Each structure stands twice: as structure tokens, then as C-alpha cells.
Amino acid sequence: MAPQFYEILFSIIGFLFVLMLGIIGYFLKQQIKAIENLELCTNSLDKTVSLLQSNQHNFSKQCAFNHKTIDHTLDHFNVRISDNTEKINEHSEAIATLKAVRNIKTIKQ
């Protein structure tokens, strides 16, 4: 074969090789951009998750405090209700005694 044929063949092969390297480089560049975007999104999500965990922890503390306050208030009102129930029972007994005395007086008259 003639040396010119090899020269043309190597030129075509070289051109195709450079073209393929360019295509591969283009897709690698696109892949690198996609990975960088994913890294930014991952960092942003990590920050969001840590913020949400912090908010949840603070909410948990506030919720526990509110529950203690409500329990204390309910206990206080339970004591007051018990005291009032005892007073109502005492008054009911006194009223019954007064009615009985009144009935006895009306019977005697």
C-alpha cells in the first residue's frame, strides 16, 4: 500500500480519535456539573435536616415544660374541687339538719 494511503488513514483515525475524546470530555464535564449540583443540594439538605432536628428538640423541651405547667394547674384545681366538694357535702348535711329541725318545729306547732 502506498504511504499516502497510510497518511490519509492515520489522519482519519486521528480525527475520529480526537472527536471521540471531545465527546467523552463533553459528557465528563456535564457529569462533573451534575455532581457539583448534587453536592450543593446535599449540603443544603444537611443544613435543613440539622435545623429541623434543632427545632424539634426545642419544641420537645417547650412541650415538656407546658405539660408540667398544665399538670401542676390541673392538680391545683383538683385540690380546689375536692375542697369545694367537701364544703358542699358539709352544707348539704347542715341544710338537711336545718330542714329536719324546721319540720320538727312545724310538727310541734
C-alpha positions as CSV (number, residue, x, y, z in Angstrom):
1,M,0.0,0.0,0.0
2,A,1.1,3.5,-0.7
3,P,2.4,5.7,2.0
4,Q,-0.2,8.3,1.0
5,F,-3.0,5.8,1.9
6,Y,-1.5,5.3,5.3
7,E,-1.1,9.0,5.8
8,I,-4.8,9.6,4.9
9,L,-5.9,6.6,7.0
10,F,-3.9,7.8,10.1
11,S,-5.3,11.3,9.6
12,I,-8.9,10.0,9.5
13,I,-8.2,7.7,12.6
14,G,-6.6,10.7,14.4
15,F,-9.5,12.9,13.6
16,L,-12.0,10.3,14.8
17,F,-9.9,9.7,18.0
18,V,-9.8,13.4,18.8
19,L,-13.6,13.7,18.1
20,M,-14.3,10.8,20.4
21,L,-12.1,12.3,23.1
22,G,-14.0,15.6,22.7
23,I,-17.4,13.8,23.0
24,I,-16.1,12.0,26.1
25,G,-14.8,15.2,27.6
26,Y,-18.1,17.0,27.0
27,F,-20.1,14.3,28.8
28,L,-17.5,14.2,31.6
29,K,-17.9,17.9,32.0
30,Q,-21.7,17.6,32.2
31,Q,-21.3,14.8,34.7
32,I,-19.0,17.0,36.9
33,K,-21.5,19.8,36.8
34,A,-24.3,17.4,37.9
35,I,-22.2,16.1,40.7
36,E,-21.4,19.6,41.9
37,N,-25.1,20.5,41.8
38,L,-25.9,17.3,43.8
39,E,-23.2,18.2,46.3
40,L,-24.8,21.7,46.8
41,C,-28.2,20.2,47.2
42,T,-26.9,17.6,49.7
43,N,-25.2,20.3,51.8
44,S,-28.4,22.3,51.7
45,L,-30.5,19.3,52.8
46,D,-28.0,18.5,55.6
47,K,-28.4,22.1,56.9
48,T,-32.2,21.8,56.7
49,V,-32.2,18.5,58.5
50,S,-30.0,19.8,61.3
51,L,-32.2,22.9,61.6
52,L,-35.3,20.7,61.8
53,Q,-33.7,18.5,64.4
54,S,-32.8,21.5,66.4
55,N,-36.4,22.9,66.1
56,Q,-37.8,19.5,67.1
57,H,-35.5,19.3,70.1
58,N,-36.5,22.9,71.2
59,F,-40.2,22.0,70.6
60,S,-39.8,18.9,72.7
61,K,-38.4,20.9,75.6
62,Q,-41.1,23.5,75.3
63,C,-43.8,20.8,75.1
64,A,-42.4,19.1,78.3
65,F,-42.5,22.4,80.1
66,N,-46.0,23.1,79.0
67,H,-47.1,19.6,80.1
68,K,-45.6,20.2,83.6
69,T,-47.3,23.5,83.9
70,I,-50.7,22.0,82.8
71,D,-50.2,19.1,85.2
72,H,-49.5,21.5,88.1
73,T,-52.5,23.6,87.2
74,L,-54.8,20.6,87.0
75,D,-53.5,19.3,90.3
76,H,-54.2,22.7,91.9
77,F,-57.8,22.7,90.5
78,N,-58.3,19.1,91.6
79,V,-57.4,20.1,95.1
80,R,-59.8,23.1,94.9
81,I,-62.6,20.9,93.6
82,S,-62.0,18.4,96.3
83,D,-62.2,21.1,98.9
84,N,-65.4,22.5,97.4
85,T,-66.9,19.0,97.3
86,E,-66.2,18.6,101.0
87,K,-67.8,22.0,101.7
88,I,-70.8,21.2,99.6
89,N,-71.3,17.9,101.5
90,E,-71.0,19.8,104.8
91,H,-73.5,22.4,103.7
92,S,-75.8,19.6,102.4
93,E,-75.7,18.0,105.8
94,A,-76.3,21.3,107.5
95,I,-79.2,22.0,105.2
96,A,-80.7,18.6,105.9
97,T,-80.3,19.2,109.7
98,L,-82.0,22.6,109.4
99,K,-84.8,21.1,107.4
100,A,-85.3,18.4,109.9
101,V,-85.3,20.9,112.8
102,R,-87.8,23.1,110.9
103,N,-90.0,20.0,110.2
104,I,-89.9,19.1,113.9
105,K,-90.9,22.7,114.8
106,T,-93.8,22.8,112.3
107,I,-95.0,19.4,113.7
108,K,-94.9,20.7,117.3
109,Q,-96.9,23.8,116.4
